[in-house]
Amino acid sequence: MKYSLLWSATLVLLSSGLCHGAGFVIADVFRGITGGSVTFTTSVKPTAEPFLALTWGFNGTTNVITSTTVDVVGQGYENRVEVDKSTGSLVLRHLTEKDSGEYELMIIPNGGEQIQGTAKLEVLTPVSKPTMACPTGNLIEAKTSVKLACDANGLVSREWMKDGKPVAPGGRFSFHEGNRVLSISPVDRLDTGGFLCNVSNDISFETTNCSLKVFYGPDRPIIDQTPIGAELEDRVTLRCSADSLPKATYYWRFKHMLISGPVHFIHEMEERHLGKYTCTAQNSVTGLETSEVHKLHGT
């Protein structure tokens, strides 16, 4: 998100004409962005006679500009300030965060008492596009832990999101270093997908994401028999499936036989086909395997 703003602040002076005594009205905090400009505009009406003196100061110690018959610009403000000598308004350019603070104006009119006023300025830096390094190794459910670090400049706050919802601390999730680091210990299959890190301050917003893939399983196999009430001489199919990422590989054990694949066909069931069939599912990434037994009997 890019910003191109000119912030305008109004400095209210205790004046109705130029005859009232000194006084202060503190303005709200005004915000500008680094590299931009801010204009402090007074309520003083232009007069026929020029002011005897006009001074803008910063934080009670630094001269920004003093204007009498000549202008004396403070160090660091060269080519950055412009003052309206008829109203006292000040333009401050090329803002940096160091310009944040309180600005004081003092006007000595020709033939009247001095007038004073203050305004506060907060200069913010837009947040940078955040960076986040995604894990490069295999993430295995219940075994692997990860830490996601979200880095950005000019940051005020970070928010982590998953599936459109904020990630809340607790359980497997914890935050460190002011939410800069999200720790997941251990990972779960539900963590597969994109984790978003949103960074923001009062003037800008940026986001980045990291996609995780968590390998898991195989879960306990499920065996389906078709038809369920098979009789001798029927064609019978046994199917084995297990939830797994990546997909599991399968093999069957029956008596002294080893049969590969998730499906076992019996073209014509005989007495010798009856008995216990064990399906085993294997995951090459997690290194896990699980088995289930199915008893085949004729009716």
ABEGO torsion letter per residue (X at the ends): XBBBBBBBBBBBBBBBEAABBBBBBBBBBBBBBBGBBBBBBBABBBBABBBABBBBBBGGABBABBBBABBBBBBGABGABBBBAAAGBBBBBGBBAAABEBBBBBBBBBGBBBBBBBBBBBBBBBBBBBBBBBBABBBBBGABBBBBBBBBBGBABBBBBBGGBBBBBEEABBBBGGGABBBBOBBBAAABEBBBBBBBBAABBBBBBBBBBBBBOBBBBBBBBOBABBBBGBBBBBBBBBBBOBBBBBBBBBEABBBBEABBBBABBBAAABEBBBBBBBBAAAGBBBBBBBBBBBX
